[in-house]
Amino acid sequence: MTTPSPQPPPPGPRLEIPEGLKPLYTNLARIAHSPADIVIDFAQILPGDAKAAVQARILMSPLSAKLLLRALQENLARYEAAFGEITVPHASTLADNLFKGIQPPEPPKE
C-alpha cells in the first residue's frame, strides 16, 4: 500500500497569524471609495439598535478589491457546490432579511 504524497503548499505568501488574534463576526459592511482606494468598514448591529459598532476598517487598492471579489466568488461557488445554493431575497431590504422575526427582549417586569 502506498501513502499519498503530501499536498504542496498553496501558491502565494505564507500567512503568519499573530498569537492571540481573535476572530471578528460582522453582519454589516459599508463600502466607500476614492480614485485610489476602496474602504470597507465591517460592523456588528443588533436588532432594534440604531448604531452599528465598526469592528475593522480595511483599505485596499481597486485592483486588490477586484481580486478579493474574484476570490469570494470562487469560494462561494465551492461552498454552494458542497452545501447548496445561498438564496438572496429580492423583495425587501437586507436589514429586513437579517432581522425578520427577531425582536429585542422584553424588559423585566417589576
C-alpha positions as CSV (number, residue, x, y, z in Angstrom):
1,M,0.0,0.0,0.0
2,T,1.3,3.4,-0.9
3,T,0.9,6.5,1.2
4,P,-0.4,9.6,-0.6
5,S,2.3,12.3,-1.1
6,P,1.8,15.4,0.9
7,Q,0.0,18.3,-0.8
8,P,2.2,21.2,-1.9
9,P,1.6,24.5,-0.1
10,P,-0.8,26.9,-1.9
11,P,0.8,29.5,-4.1
12,G,1.4,32.9,-2.6
13,P,2.8,34.2,0.6
14,R,2.7,32.2,3.8
15,L,0.4,34.0,6.2
16,E,1.5,34.4,9.8
17,I,-1.3,34.7,12.3
18,P,-0.3,36.5,15.4
19,E,-0.8,34.6,18.7
20,G,-4.0,35.8,20.4
21,L,-5.6,37.1,17.3
22,K,-9.4,37.0,17.9
23,P,-11.8,36.4,15.0
24,L,-14.5,39.0,14.5
25,Y,-18.1,38.4,13.5
26,T,-19.7,41.1,11.4
27,N,-23.2,41.2,9.8
28,L,-22.8,44.6,8.1
29,A,-20.3,46.1,5.7
30,R,-20.1,49.6,4.4
31,I,-18.1,50.2,1.3
32,A,-16.7,53.6,0.1
33,H,-14.1,54.5,-2.4
34,S,-11.8,57.2,-3.7
35,P,-10.0,57.2,-7.0
36,A,-7.1,55.4,-5.3
37,D,-8.6,53.3,-2.6
38,I,-11.5,51.0,-1.6
39,V,-12.5,51.3,2.1
40,I,-14.6,48.5,3.7
41,D,-15.9,49.0,7.3
42,F,-17.0,45.8,8.9
43,A,-19.6,46.3,11.7
44,Q,-21.9,44.5,14.1
45,I,-25.5,45.6,14.5
46,L,-28.2,44.1,16.8
47,P,-31.9,44.1,16.0
48,G,-33.5,47.3,17.3
49,D,-30.2,49.2,17.5
50,A,-29.8,52.4,15.6
51,K,-26.0,52.3,15.7
52,A,-23.6,49.7,14.3
53,A,-20.2,49.1,16.0
54,V,-17.4,49.1,13.5
55,Q,-15.0,46.3,14.3
56,A,-12.5,46.7,11.5
57,R,-11.7,49.1,8.6
58,I,-9.9,47.6,5.6
59,L,-8.3,49.8,2.9
60,M,-7.1,48.3,-0.4
61,S,-6.4,49.3,-3.9
62,P,-9.1,48.9,-6.5
63,L,-7.1,46.0,-8.1
64,S,-6.9,44.2,-4.7
65,A,-10.6,44.7,-4.2
66,K,-11.3,43.2,-7.6
67,L,-9.1,40.2,-6.8
68,L,-10.9,39.8,-3.4
69,L,-14.2,39.9,-5.3
70,R,-13.0,37.1,-7.6
71,A,-11.7,35.0,-4.7
72,L,-15.0,35.4,-2.8
73,Q,-17.0,34.4,-6.0
74,E,-14.8,31.3,-6.4
75,N,-15.1,30.3,-2.7
76,L,-18.9,30.9,-2.6
77,A,-19.3,28.7,-5.8
78,R,-17.4,25.9,-4.0
79,Y,-19.4,26.4,-0.8
80,E,-22.7,26.2,-2.8
81,A,-21.5,23.1,-4.6
82,A,-20.9,21.5,-1.3
83,F,-23.8,22.8,0.8
84,G,-26.5,24.1,-1.6
85,E,-27.4,27.5,-3.1
86,I,-27.4,30.5,-0.9
87,T,-30.7,32.3,-1.7
88,V,-30.8,36.1,-1.5
89,P,-34.3,37.6,-1.1
90,H,-35.1,40.3,-3.6
91,A,-38.3,41.9,-2.3
92,S,-37.1,43.6,0.9
93,T,-34.0,45.3,2.4
94,L,-31.0,43.4,3.7
95,A,-31.8,44.5,7.3
96,D,-35.4,43.2,7.0
97,N,-34.0,39.8,5.9
98,L,-31.3,39.7,8.6
99,F,-33.6,40.6,11.4
100,K,-37.1,39.4,10.3
101,G,-38.9,37.9,13.2
102,I,-36.2,39.0,15.7
103,Q,-37.4,41.4,18.3
104,P,-35.5,42.9,21.2
105,P,-36.2,41.1,24.5
106,E,-39.0,42.4,26.7
107,P,-37.8,44.5,29.7
108,P,-38.1,42.8,33.0
109,K,-41.4,43.3,34.8
110,E,-41.3,44.8,38.2
